[in-house]
Structure formats: C-alpha cells, structure tokens
Amino acid sequence: MNKKMIMLDTLSKGQKAKIKKIRTDGKLLRRLLDMGFVMNSEIEVIREAPLFDPMELKIQNYYISIRKSEASLIEVKI
Amino acid sequence: MKQIKVGLAGQPNCGKSTIFNLVSGIEQHIANYPGVTVDKKVGFFKYEDYKVEMVDLPGTYSFSSFSQEEKVAKKFIIDESNPNSKEKSIDIIVNVIDSSNLKRNLYLTFQLLEIGIPVIVVLNMIDIAKNRGLEIDSKKISKMLSCPVVETSGSKSIGGKELMQTITNTFEKKTKYEEFKINYEELEVHIQKIEKLLENSKSHLSKRWLAIKLLEEDPTILEHVGSNIKKEEIDKEIESFHTLHDKDTISFLATFRYDSADVIYHECVKNNNINKETLTDKIDKIVLNRIFAIPILLFIIFLVYEISIVYGYKLTDYTWPILASMKNFIIDILPMADFTKVPMITDFFIWMTNSSIALLNYIPIFFILFALIAIMEDVGYMPRMAFILDKIFKKFGLHGQSTLPLVLGGAMVGGCAVPGVMSTKGISDERARMATILTVPYMNCLAKVPFYTLLLGAFFKPEMALMMFFISTITIFIALLIAKLLTTTVLKTRQTAPFVMELPPYHVPTIKGVFIRSFQKVWIYIKKVVTIVLAVAVILFAMLEFPGLSEDSILKYEKQSEIYLAKFDKQIKNNKYYQLVDTKNEVSDLLNYYDRYRAKRMAATSKEDAKQLDKKFKLINADYYTFLKPRKNKEAKKINRAIRKLSRDRKKVLREMKNEKIENSILGMTGRSLEPITQYAGFDWKINVAFLSSFAARESAVATLGSIYENNKADSKRAEEAMAENSGYTPLHAAAIIIFMILTPPCIATMIVVKMQTNSYKWMVFAIFFPVFLGIAMSSLTFTVGNIFSLSGVEAMAAFYFAIVFITLILAFYPSKSINWKGGLNKV
C-alpha cells in the first residue's frame, strides 16, 4: 500500500485513477462536485495543454479541463 | 385560449437554443431581459389552441452552486412558480439533455424533478448519440424518472412536434402530478427534521425541496424561508450528519445524485462503441497537439480577421452606395445655402447623417464577426482556445476565455472593441472578466487605422512598415500590462473563479441558429449604440457650433463674399444669359446646382450613371444645364468659367469660416484650455480638438484633422502632405500623438457596451478617464525624453516599444494571486 497521498496534478497522460477526497471547500468544491468530481468516480488524464498548464480529463464520460493548481487539491487513488 | 408558461432548463452545451428555435418557429416574438451578466430570453408563440410563453433560462450545471447563471435560473423558478405573484406562474419545466453526455446532464434533472413542478425530459442530439453507438432506451428512462421523455435533434429539426404535444398533454394533466422523490437513505432523517421545522413556512415551494436545499447550505433558499428557520438549526443537522457518517451533506448529495444518474445510465444505455475513438478525439489530437495547437490557433484567428475585417470591409463597398444615397437624399431635401450663409439646420442634419452612416457602415463587418463567433461557439472551439492559452493569460490576471475578446478588439491591425467587449459575457472568472472588459479598448480598432495611416504618411514615409509593426504588436503587450496592473490593484478584491471548463464534443452548427444569434447581436448594437452615439453627436455638434462667429468676423466674411460676387457679376455683365443670373439668389442657386452636380458626377462610377445624372440635372433646370455643359456655346462657356472660379472662392470662404468657428467654439476653446497640460506631450489645440471629437467615433479624429489642416490653396494636395507642411510638427510630435492614440481615446460606442457589461457607470467613467490619463502620461514621457536625448520619431517609438515589452515580461514573473477560495491542503 502506498501511504503517500497522490494528487491529481501529478498524474501523466493516459493514467486512470479514482477520486478519494477533494481537499477544498466553498465555491471550488461545489463546482467540482457539480462537474462530477464525486467520491469514487473514475478519472482519466487525456492530455496537458500545449503550454503544460490546464490539463484535460475524462470524467463521467465527458471531457473537462482544469488548472493544475486546482487539480493539486484533488486526492486520488490509482 | 389557454396559456402555458414553460421554463427551458439545461446544462451548457446541451443544445437548448436549438430546441428553443425548433419549437418556437419563425413567428415567435422574442423579448430580451438583460440581467447583470446573463440574459433571460422569452419567446411567445401559438401552438394549436394554446398560447405558449417559453422562457429560455441560462445554461446551468446544477441548481446548487453560486454562479450568476444559476442565481438567475433559480430566482426565476422561485419567483415565477409562486401562485400569488402577479406574473403567470410557471407550469412546466422542459429539461434539455445532451444524450451523448447523459450522466452529467441527469445530475441537473434530479434537482429539477425535486422542485415539484412537472418536468419533461428532452433527449436532445439523439442522432449524435446514435452515431456514437449509444443505444438509449427512452421509455425506460421515462419509467424510472416517472416523467415524460421526448427524443429530439434540434439541429436536424426532429421531435419539435412531439415535444409540443407532450407539453400540452402534461399541461392538461398537471393536477395529477405526483411529487418526485429520491430516497436519500441516511440523510432522510435529517431532511424530515428540517421539513418539520418548516411546517409554518408560507413558501409555495415544496417543503422537501426546501429542506434539501437548506442542507446544501443554499444561501438563496435560506433567504427565501427567512425567519421560519434559524441557521443554527440547519447547522446542527449538518453537524450531526457529519459526526454520524463522516460525510459532508454537500458532497453526499452530489455523490448520491451522480450515483443515481449512474444507475439510470447503466439500466437504459447500451454502449456499442466502448473505447472506440470518436471524431472529436481525432480532431483534438491535432487541434490540441503540443506542436500544432498554437499555429492552428493563429491560423484560425487570422482567418476570422481575413473573413470579417478584410472581406467584410469589401462588402461595405456594396452597402456603402445605399448609405450614400440615403445621405444624398437627406442633403437634397435640406434647405440650400445662400452663397456663404449655410443654414444651421442643414449643417446639423449633414453632421448627424455623417455620424450615423459612419457607424452603420460597420454593420456588415459586425454581422460577419458575430456569425463567426457563433459558429466557433457552436462548433466547440472556444473552450479549446481558452485551454490552449490559459497559461499565458493567467500570469496577467486574465483567463483563457479572454482570448477571443482581445482578438476581436484588434490583436492584429483592425478589430472593434464593441463586439470584443460584448463577447466577454461568458467569462466565468469575475475578476478576469472585468480586467478583459477594461483592456479590450486598448486594442487596435479598425477606425484607428486611418489615423495611423495619416500620421505615418505625413511623418514616417520611409519607416512606415517598421512603425506599423510597432503599432500593431504593442497593443497586446499594453493590454497584458494593464490587465496585470488592474488585477493587482483596483480589481484585487474581485472574486476569481476556478478554471473548470468543459471541452464539449465538436458539433456542426446550424445555419438558422447562427443567423438568428448574429442578427440579434447586430440589432442590439444598432438599437443601443446608435441611439446613444447620436445623442453624443448632437452634443458635439453644439460644442462645435457655439458660440459661433463674432459679428465682426461675419461682417468680414460677408464683405469678402460681396467682392467675389461683384467680380463674378463684372465678368458676365455683357453675357447674353446675364438676366438669368443677375440677382444674388439666382447666383447662389446656380452655384448650388453646379456644386451638387460636381459632387454627384464624382461619385458616379459608370458611364451609364453619368448619363442618368445628366438627364436628371437637365430636367431640374435646362438653362443651368447649358452652363454645366456649354459645348460650343461661347457665351455659356464664359459663365461656366466664371462659376467655376466663384465656386472655388466660395469654398475658400466657407473653409475659413469653418476653421475660425472651430477655433472659437466650445470644443476649440476646450482644446486650447487643455494646451497647458498637453503641451508636455507636444500637442497643440488642434490635436486636442481632434482627440475630443474622436470620442464620438474614432473616424472623426481624421476628419477633424483633415478639415483643420486642409490647404487653403485650392490644389490637389493630400491631407498627409498638407499636414506635414502646415502643422509644424516633427516626427517626434507624431510619435507622441500615435502613442496617445494607441492608449486612448475610447469611443462612445465602446463605453456604452462597457456600461452594459459591467452594469456600472462608475466603471464606464473609469474606462474613459484612466486611458486618457495614461495616454497623456505616456506620450508626455516619450516626448520629453525624446527631446532631452534628441531622439527621432522612430527612435522614440522604439524606446517606448521596448520599454513596454520589457516591463510586461518582468511582470509575467510577478506572481498573481488567483486563489481566493478557501481550502487547500491546510484544511484536511
């Protein structure tokens, strides 16, 4: 068992993971929940933007992009 | 006739507008109610025996969080479902769903179902879902959600009739509607407790729904129930749920809804195409590719320019004659000038006509531009543009979504701030949106180009290309710089939003949808902008017209006119036609006839037109026509010569009068009174007047300068040459003037849309004065430094350019705080 926390922004293209916890609250938390970032939902990293910052993800069968600063608040398990 | 009120709700990109257009048909009547940042659109139309009022609500992902769109949509549902309100209450909610993105769309459906108003689910884009290999059992969905489900395809005009049938059927059976309930299991106890507390509430809304919303800590609902419940009581329930199950209500509800959506998805959808690459995937592999993405983006921007600005401008060649003939028609019916006494009403109407057609002239460009934006929005390229460029913009406090407004404003040479500012509407980050609105006016608008051309032609003939490069590329640096400046100062406390953006699959846009949307936007432009611009034109006219010439000057010009008239009289005294033109009135008449013919002859492009014109003028006055075209008639030839001379003399007097009038006018005096400040930038009162008048429309700057510097000798010198010779400016002056023009002045039309988009006069005033101040400061600095080091114009411009670029690059490394929501790793 890997005891270190894995954050979403550290994943690379093609990796799949499940959401464990979202470590934020307020507006960002609600926004993420509404977009389908709920417990145990599956995420796939599709690609990084050409300039390396936002990243494109596949979640709940659709595509979404989020900044790495936001992705770093989402804890996942691989 | 029965009335039905329908609310159209759905997530962004679900094709709500195409459904709106599909059912409302052509004979709809649309009313727009501009809100703070989002508009509510209402369509009225008839269907069978029903009068349908359809309200298109803004696209929302959810009914629980706090974006502007969600507030508007929620407020609408709360207010207009109230049976006690004056408005007709809402009967049915139509929930449009993107069939190919069922799971996330159902998330909203669950929230809508709980409200307690009958819901009809519309499975839109069903054809696209089928193409992707999705088999959707809509009957089963209908059964599971116990609400009617209709399959449609807005873009292919399928399902409109069925939807209308379902709406009327549901309306008739409305009373039998049973409230939809999700069993929230472990949360149920708490819901019921809150429900009990709400027993005395007079709210017309479902108690259960209110209870759920309260557990979600929804501020709008908390306000709605008011004194019926205390916040502590709700917090207590939330706390106890947390201690019992180690779960937050907010996350729990969201997860529960997604899980429920997942159940429906697995029961009702068969995916025959798992893991097969879709067309969107294939396109994105190229469009979002690390190497190709930016060149493709640049190419698309270039294409938008080429089509809208370049070809749109060519299109104005065809629309211009229509506007010109309108203008001619108005001038024809206005009272004529009596030699040098031009009636003020004539002056006024010519001024107004010129002002309005200058703006109407841009309509073809705007229409194409709006249509291209609509296409890019529909196709789904917009969010991808933001995806590609967000990293750069983020550094300056802007947002990936700022790309398009800045591009439209004129990131290359020639855009327009009006559609640029208008397109900021979709930016979700409030601070970035404000910063974008305030920086778009710094871009190179189309109407600034003639001004640059004039100055470059006059002072920078050999270095024209280099100067144009400076002018056209510096704007983007200035915009970034100012955005950074504003977001770290006056906008510092504004809310920012996380960058969480959907990248929807590519769609083929519908012609009807694109046309309707661009037409609506152009119409808003015409209505709002033109009316206010004309009001300003009136003020400007008054400021140029009053106090007018002094008595002495009028006498002086009258005397001069008399001399010219006497000269004319002497020349033709012995002419056999003399009795036709022996009074002043007759002379003026002939003169007007002559000038008008010359003007129209100049405008006529083909031989055919010229012939027509001749015919027309012959009909108006056959005698005068003889003077116009004397051919071998010697006597008539003499008159022709004399009248030509007289026309030139009159023009000279008119011009002198006009110059003196401008100089002594309120605007002219304002220009003079500004000289003490503007002298540091090297501006004299004439430049000041040009800038002041450019506030109405930037084109006026060139027109004003042109008329001030027009050569008094009647030769064929171009405005550039006249300016270079008569103004006494050096290229350094010109560089300072250009820098001022780059930074300012904002035109009135732009200011109106800034007011529209920020919904605040305060920001409009800021958007006017800040650039003026900055412009004066920058050009004074450049001019003074240039003088001290005796730089040439080009050197001064280059120094300014590199200074700006340098500062911008430095600022890029100054960190910008963008996270102002709480949380992060500290709170675990």
Interface residues (C-beta under 8 A of the other chain):
Chain A: I22 R23 T24 D25 G26 K27 L28 L29 R30 R31 L32 L33 D34 M35 G36 V38 M39 N40 S41 R47 E48 A49 P50 L51 F52 D53 P54 E56 Q60 N61 Y62 Y63 I64 S65 I66 R67 S69 E70 L73
Chain B: Y61 S62 S64 S65 F66 N101 L102 K103 R104 Y107 I250 S251 A254 T255 Y258 D259 T280 D284 L288 N289 R290 I291 A293 I294 P383 F387 I388 L389 D390 K391 I392 K394 G400 A497 P498 F499 V500 M501 E502 L503 P504 P505 S818 I819 W821 K822 G823 G824 L825 K827 V828
